[in-house]
């Protein structure tokens, strides 16, 4: 059954992607507002095709707020689908993502901001660019772990790219987000099941996606923590630690560790 499910999902995804690439190219040329709206529909279509169910508190998500830096833990490639469905925001991703074939192309078309984190000399430049865009009202999503965890905890947050929130003329808002994969086919997942659908270790992206899609219908609980103002923090390391603890606390409460 899992193989048949995988074939059906992949067929529908291929059709969606072949339709979306030329459309997004046209929208990128036609207008800024339109090019930002289609990725939300695209991610939502993927969510429906793959059967991902998202639980979240609607009262904690202010979609009208601009200039927000969303900080989330990272478990799977599907984190992007889940957050992309809910947030009108640009992802900050490693340069390697842009070279991942069709996935890299879709990331480029959806206005992802790529960084070369192997070149420390460019970190200041990246922070400066993102800072300017935050001031203009753009929203960004960043995964400070720099890699994916097994979904049962978090990896120590790196703070280098969080400098973009400091020194802004406008008061930047920060919102930590906890992503927790909680159920498989409506049955609560255990530690090993959660690890199996995560993209962790030496497994390739293709294998990780296959494991995820073959598993069954996944439920993701997303916790939007309280919005905080950047003025509450003295430096980026303090901000990184605060967000790490908030997200870890949300994860532990959700999976009852």
C-alpha positions, 0 to 999 in steps of 0.5 A, spaced: 500 500 500 505 504 501 508 503 494 502 505 491 501 511 495 508 513 493 506 513 486 500 516 486 503 522 491 509 523 486 505 523 480 500 528 483 507 532 485 510 532 478 503 535 475 503 540 480 510 542 479 510 542 472 504 547 472 507 551 477 514 553 474 512 556 468 506 560 472 511 562 478 516 565 472 510 569 469 508 571 476 515 573 478 515 578 472 508 581 473 508 583 480 511 583 487 505 581 490 502 576 486 509 572 486 509 572 493 502 569 494 503 563 489 508 560 494 502 559 499 498 556 494 503 551 492 505 549 499 498 548 501 497 544 495 503 539 496 500 539 504 493 536 501 497 531 496 501 528 501 496 528 507 500 532 512 495 535 517 497 541 521 495 543 528 496 550 530 493 555 535 490 561 530 490 566 535 498 566 536 499 567 528 498 574 526 498 574 519 498 582 518 504 583 522 510 585 518 518 585 519 518 579 523 523 574 524 521 567 525 525 562 528 524 554 528 527 548 529 528 543 523 526 536 522 525 534 515 524 537 508 517 538 510 518 543 515 518 548 509 511 545 506 508 546 513 511 553 515 510 555 507 503 554 508 501 558 514 506 564 513 507 569 508 515 569 509 522 568 505 526 562 507 533 563 509 537 557 506 544 554 505 547 555 498 547 548 497 539 547 497 539 552 490 543 546 487 538 540 489 535 540 482 528 541 481 527 543 489 533 548 488 529 551 482 522 551 486 526 554 492 529 560 487 522 561 484 519 562 491 524 567 493 528 563 498 534 567 501 540 563 500 547 564 504 554 561 503 555 559 510 562 556 509 564 563 507 564 567 514 566 573 510 560 574 507 556 573 514 556 580 515 553 582 508 548 577 509 545 580 515 546 587 513 541 585 507 536 581 511 536 587 516 534 592 510 529 587 508 526 586 515 526 594 516 522 594 509 517 589 512 519 583 509 518 577 513 523 571 514 524 564 516 530 561 519 532 554 522 538 556 527 540 549 528 543 549 521 541 542 520 536 537 521 534 534 528 531 527 529 525 530 531 525 528 539 530 534 541 533 540 538 541 541 536 544 547 539 542 554 535 547 558 531 547 565 532 551 568 527 545 569 522 541 572 528 545 579 528 540 581 522 535 583 527 539 588 531 540 595 530 534 596 526 531 603 526 524 599 526 523 594 532 523 587 529 519 582 532 521 575 533 517 569 534 519 562 536 516 556 532 516 549 535 515 544 529 513 537 532 511 531 528 506 527 533 502 522 529 502 517 524 495 515 521 492 519 527 496 514 532 501 518 536 508 517 534 514 514 539 521 516 539 523 511 533 517 513 529 519 520 529 526 519 528 524 515 521 520 520 518 526 526 520 531 527 515 537 525 519 544 522 519 547 520 512 541 519 509 540 522 502 534 527 501 531 523 496 531 517 501 528 521 507 522 524 502 521 517 500 521 514 508 516 520 509 511 519 504 511 512 505 510 512 512 502 514 511 498 520 513 503 525 518 500 530 523 504 536 525 503 540 531 506 547 530 506 552 536 507 559 535 510 562 541 509 569 544 512 574 539 517 578 543 521 585 541 528 585 539 529 590 544 528 585 550 535 582 548 542 584 549 545 580 543 544 575 538 547 569 543 542 571 548 536 571 543 539 564 540 539 561 547 532 564 549 529 561 542 532 554 543 529 554 550 522 556 548 522 551 542 525 545 546 520 547 552 514 547 546 517 540 544 517 537 550 510 539 552 508 536 546 511 529 546 511 529 553 518 528 555 
